[in-house]
């Protein structure tokens, strides 16, 4: 198999794994929130945890991109 074929397969697998719904609640939060009648609060807590988890990664990626861009423009 060619190298680009392997890269396409790996990319496809990563993209397939990215569409699964994530559950970010800890065991204690899940137990308390599942005991209530409506699941709207549980869904809101889950979305908030995922949102708070994503922000630091986005900030680090943005800072890394700015550093990369700055060092590449200095070389030219």
N, C-alpha and C positions, 0 to 999 in steps of 0.2 A: 504494500500500500504506500502510495506517495505521502510525503510529509504534509502537503496541503490537505489531503484527504483526512488524515488524522486530526489536523487542526479543525476541520469542519465538523468532524464527529464530536470532538471535545466541546466545541462551541455550541453545538446542538444540544448536548447533554446539559451543559450549564444553563442554557436558555429554558430547557424543559423543567429543570429544578427550580427556576425562578418564578414559575407561575403557581406553585403550590401555596395555598393559604397558610400563613404562619400563625402560630399560637404563642404569644409571648408572656403569658401569665405564669406566675409561680404557682406551686401546688396549693399554698394557703389561699391566695387570692382566688384561684379557680374554685376551691371548695366553698368559699363564702359566697361568691357570685353565682354559682350554679344552684344554690339553695333558694334563690329568689324566683318569683314567677316569671317576670319578663327578662329576657336576655339582652335588653338594650344597654343596661349598665355594664354588663360583662363585655359586650362588643365595644363599647366606648372605652373601657379600661384597656382592652387589648389593643385598640388602635392607638391610644395614647402612649402605651409602652413601646410599640413599634416606631412611632414618630420620634419619641425621645431617644431611642436607640440609633436611629438613622442620622440625626443631626451631627454628632461628633465625626462620623465617617465622612459626611459631606464637607465639613469644615476642613478636615485633614486633607481630603482630596483636592479641595480648592487651593489651600496653601501650597500643597505639593505641586500643583499645576503652575501656580505663580512663580515658585522657585525654579521649576524646570524652564519656564518661558524666559525668565530673567537670565539664567545661565546660558541658554541657547542664543539669545540676542547679543551677549557679550562676546561670543566666539566669532561672530560674523564680521 
